[in-house]
């Protein structure tokens, strides 16, 4: 049976199909599923969900030359995920108005893309595509998101260029902050360029005055990437360079994996720790190269269950626990493992540093299979850490106990002894165990003697050099109550 359809109905159906096709194409563009090189038209939309404090309007800075590259021996991150085949929706910041010329302020585009991606009911990818450089003002990306989120950085992201370009009403202590995020991966083959040179040259920074003194003036400098009160985080595959201060900082976080990173800044860049963790537990830091002007990895108070493996560190200040106990504060650190790593041309190797007057404990620490190449203080405990010449002697100290050093080999810079264990006068270090240590001078044939002070422990086999300065037995003060109090806080 034939059905007759009036021509007017056919016209209506055709128009409906055209409308549906047009709507679908527009929505797809907004989601950012089209990952092409063509710049989309700007969407003049302002994010209202994660706005920072009000900013005074400022003209976009003139284009700046890219920061110099210091990359050598970098890990090779795997390819970016296939965004076309990913089941997650892709939100390309170009679809939200980002320009990506390195000068235009792209902050609102990133925040709008974040807000929409964060509040989806299905997995989402926020994409900063390659071949673009995005300038972002200091910003807080706020969670929790409804589901897991990938922040895919394939291009370059950067802050304003130096203190003079920084928004006057914004904190100069941090650039990008990720707050209350649960389940996020920051990844890609792109670059995070901190543009730190103008910050390092502030008069207040070390080495700017005579004889290494600092000069008066404003001194705040931003941490590049800060994660705060977040959990189930992964950071991987990125190149990060030239942060004004710390490159990455994790505060009050849980379940963090950092891997396959290349972190680079010049050896004389002050306070540019590669990865710093504080009050953060269950951390894995793997397969990364860090070269900077401070600690490659620094572990602050309140950190437990940290595993560091296959790190190439240096030049820099080594891998440090501390500093702890500053301002007579309490510090508890336990269950830290550093293994299968290389430290080269650094001021320190594996270090534990505490201020006098603090309290708490550092316990259950293992340093294993670490190669030293021309390192000052390859093994160091410093319980007299002080950044000025005016620190006074105090009786209280963080108790250091149950530290294991095994298979630490290589060469040391002859300006310092191969082993320096300076424990507190009143709170001795206890149960230090040393085995398979072979440290030879990088120049000359004379092997320096190790230094020990109030350090109790044992050599488990012959070492080079011999470590005869360790004290035997159990000291009158064991500090077990302090350790127990720290451990009780974990449960």
Secondary structure, DSSP 4 states (H G I P E B T S, - for coil): ------HHHHHHHHHHHHHHHHHHHHHHHHHT----SSPPPP------SS--S-----PPPPP-PPPPP---S---PPPPP-TTT-SSEEEEGGGGT---EEEEE-HHHHHHHHHHHHT-SS-EEEEE-TT-EEE--SEEEE---SS-EEEEE-SEEE--SSGGGS-TTS-SSEEEEEES-EEEEEE-S-EEE---HHHHTSTTSTTSSGGG---SS-----EEEEEES-EEEEEES-EEE--SS-SEEEES-EEEEEES-EEE--TT-TT--SEEEES-EEEEEEEEEEESSS-SEEE-TTEEEEEEEEEEE-SBS-EEEEEE-GGG-EEEEEEEEEEEEEEESBS-SEEEEE-TT-EEEEEEEEEEEEEEEEETTSEEEETT--SSS-PPP-S---EEEEEEEEEEEEEE-TTS-SEEEE--SSS-EEEEEEEEEEEEESSSSPPPPPEEESEEEEESS--BS----PBPS--S---HHHHHHHHHTT-
